[in-house]
């Protein structure tokens, strides 16, 4: 969270490499009437729906990021759907390379689908500043960053680690240095 994964994914996308954003995919799957929406309503009730029946993601986030068992429960609903949808989309794309961006690659069981795993990291203070700019309060920032318990395991499994602690220009240089063959084919 707030390490720069989306920024790195955008760099790949700018070069014509297909990108699957797990947050966007989860939003899509949790739209009213969609599979994840139905599972959330069955599991958590209608309390997290607005007057039109749409999922109030922020309200749900406030619950799950304050309770490890609730986060675990929600993830057990979402991750199998994410896995199968990512697999389906990768097969459909038939591209040499597909970037899958997300903080839950390990938890969702997506690592076996990946040939390379790039771990994008940033120091705590940088991540905190980025989340503050998005309007999160300090308590919420600490709760959300603390909920990412599997990051050390994911980092250990990564084939490459990218530290995002500086400018976008330096980040772009680092990405292209790590994956020169990806960009030379485009």
BALOKOL-332884 format. One line per field, with one value per residue (C-alpha): x, z, y; residue in one letter. Coordinates in steps of 0.02 Angstrom, whole numbers. Example, Ala and Ser with C-alpha at 12.3 -4.5 7.8 and 13.67 -1.06 7.14 Angstrom:
! residues 2
c1 615:684
c3 390:357
c2 -225:-53
resn A:S
END
This chain:
! residues 186
c1 0:69:233:208:144:14:143:258:112:72:251:228:59:133:250:105:119:-53:-87:-215:-244:-309:-392:-488:-532:-597:-701:-771:-813:-895:-1012:-1196:-1253:-1078:-1007:-904:-1045:-1162:-1038:-1009:-1195:-1220:-1074:-1087:-1267:-1340:-1259:-1119:-1234:-1293:-1473:-1453:-1379:-1200:-1059:-990:-808:-743:-868:-818:-634:-655:-719:-597:-439:-481:-508:-387:-522:-641:-504:-461:-645:-665:-505:-566:-717:-623:-460:-528:-629:-476:-369:-488:-523:-337:-304:-447:-389:-208:-259:-372:-237:-112:27:213:203:59:85:-26:-22:-83:-39:-121:-29:34:-127:-235:-126:-74:114:109:34:181:350:427:380:431:413:392:439:451:507:369:381:360:209:134:153:71:-78:-95:-106:-250:-341:-315:-293:-142:-240:-313:-141:-65:-210:-200:-12:-9:-139:-15:59:120:232:394:348:305:468:566:480:511:632:666:646:621:640:528:597:633:570:462:610:723:584:562:749:751:604:680:848:766:664:759:697:515:534:648:512:381
c3 0:-57:-113:-295:-371:-475:-536:-590:-674:-769:-834:-907:-978:-1062:-1155:-1219:-1093:-1031:-848:-730:-575:-433:-343:-501:-528:-349:-375:-535:-452:-305:-408:-373:-428:-468:-387:-249:-208:-184:-70:34:56:108:229:301:270:190:318:195:53:13:-28:-207:-154:-201:-90:25:13:138:269:242:245:414:485:406:435:620:638:574:576:474:348:336:309:172:88:89:-9:-130:-166:-256:-371:-405:-442:-571:-652:-667:-741:-865:-918:-939:-1050:-1151:-1176:-1253:-1230:-1205:-1040:-927:-771:-623:-495:-318:-136:-115:-245:-111:-10:-165:-223:-382:-369:-463:-612:-620:-704:-619:-459:-439:-261:-256:-87:-8:164:296:302:113:115:260:167:12:112:201:31:-9:144:267:450:547:641:478:397:537:534:347:336:485:401:265:362:214:135:206:134:-34:-35:-1:-149:-267:-409:-408:-279:-328:-199:-239:-130:-252:-411:-548:-668:-559:-534:-722:-746:-612:-692:-866:-794:-708:-860:-1017:-1119:-1083:-1159:-1304:-1378:-1383
c2 0:168:91:143:-19:72:197:56:-33:127:133:-41:6:161:43:-63:-204:-262:-229:-306:-200:-308:-161:-117:-299:-314:-156:-229:-396:-306:-196:-219:-391:-455:-614:-531:-410:-558:-647:-490:-460:-642:-637:-462:-415:-258:-142:-103:-54:122:168:107:-60:-16:-75:60:7:136:80:-103:-56:29:-136:-256:-154:-146:-333:-464:-601:-492:-451:-635:-676:-546:-603:-783:-724:-613:-704:-858:-745:-637:-790:-862:-695:-652:-823:-803:-629:-680:-826:-712:-580:-702:-574:-607:-513:-465:-361:-404:-264:-286:-302:-473:-578:-698:-708:-731:-876:-786:-817:-984:-892:-771:-796:-643:-559:-377:-314:-126:-55:116:171:186:377:390:274:370:536:463:400:567:651:533:599:457:499:435:301:234:236:133:9:-16:-30:-148:-260:-303:-448:-549:-417:-491:-662:-585:-486:-647:-732:-587:-613:-426:-287:-106:33:180:318:457:541:467:486:381:254:239:215:79:-13:-10:-67:-217:-270:-219:-367:-324:-153:-200:-314:-178
resn X:X:X:X:X:X:X:X:X:X:X:X:X:X:X:X:X:X:X:X:X:X:X:X:X:X:X:X:X:X:X:X:X:X:X:X:X:X:X:X:X:X:X:X:X:X:X:X:X:X:X:X:X:X:X:X:X:X:X:X:X:X:X:X:X:X:X:X:X:X:X:X:X:X:X:X:X:X:X:X:X:X:X:X:X:X:X:X:X:X:X:X:X:X:X:X:X:X:X:X:X:X:X:X:X:X:X:X:X:X:X:X:X:X:X:X:X:X:X:X:X:X:X:X:X:X:X:X:X:X:X:X:X:X:X:X:X:X:X:X:X:X:X:X:X:X:X:X:X:X:X:X:X:X:X:X:X:X:X:X:X:X:X:X:X:X:X:X:X:X:X:X:X:X:X:X:X:X:X:X:X:X:X:X:X:X
END
